Amino acid sequence: MEKKLSKRHFRSDLLELFIILSFIFMIITIYVPKAIWEEEADKKDQSRFNMQNVFDVESFYNTLTDSFNIDGIWAINLINAVRDSIMADSTYLNDRILSLNGKDVAVNIPKGFDVDFDTTFGFPKVRRDTIIDTTHTVVMYLEELARNDTIFVQHKKLAEYETNPNFVASISTESKERSELTNYYDSYQPEVSMLSCPLTKELYKITVTDDKSSVRVASPITELYKERRYLIFSFKANNHGYINDGLRSWD
């Protein structure tokens, strides 16, 4: 009798273990593939973001030198150096000779290059600022009325009124707070790491047409890319596309 009970307990324990393992396996088969798919999509977005940056670098390089350069590192260093020069001196425009890594490079810097640079290599954002408006009540002698009168003046214009010969006195000041939404760009500088695919670590393929009029940036992935995950699953990625003369294959 005891042996029969023991066998029943053993079978019951095995059944419970099987149910638990089956439940765990079911959870794994549901959530692990989903996590892998999300990672695949994230890598694709990152790769396409990098390709867009590489193309933009080439576009700015073309603006400065009237040419393209398949050496992405040199192109990045050049446009970053020009941006740094403009930050140091806002009049650093038009035809210039830029010294970079021991070489002298002729560049033509258009007005607004820094603004285009910051908006291209930047993320548009919105912030809420608290603005304090200060208003002064001042007394001025009005010749047309032949008497003193009070007027309201913004703080930034107070000094202008105080130097006026008809200024008599400032009699009160009032400050008010208001909230204001401000659009701005969180800018960044292109980096050498953007020249490489985040999966294969190979450089993106930069090619220039024979007539030197346009450039193409393409993913280095030519065959299905696979990585084993958790023994039974795989991370997979196909070619992430290209940008040819500004036209993106994924649009």
Sequence and secondary structure as in RCSB ss.txt:
>XXXX:A:sequence
MEKKLSKRHFRSDLLELFIILSFIFMIITIYVPKAIWEEEADKKDQSRFNMQNVFDVESFYNTLTDSFNIDGIWA
INLINAVRDSIMADSTYLNDRILSLNGKDVAVNIPKGFDVDFDTTFGFPKVRRDTIIDTTHTVVMYLEELARNDT
IFVQHKKLAEYETNPNFVASISTESKERSELTNYYDSYQPEVSMLSCPLTKELYKITVTDDKSSVRVASPITELY
KERRYLIFSFKANNHGYINDGLRSWD
>XXXX:A:secstr
 HHHHHHHHHHHHHHHHHHHHHHHHHHHHHHHHHHHHHHHHHHHHHHHHHHHHHHHHHHHHHHHHSS  S HHHH
HHHHHHHHHHHHH TT  EEEEEEETTEEEEEEE TTHHHHHHHHTEEEEEEEEEEEEEEEEEEEEETTTTEEEE
EEEEGGGHHHHHTSTTEEEEEEEEEEEEEEEEEEEEE    GGGGB TTT  B EEEE TTSS EEEE S  S E
EEEETTTEEEEE    EEETTEETT 
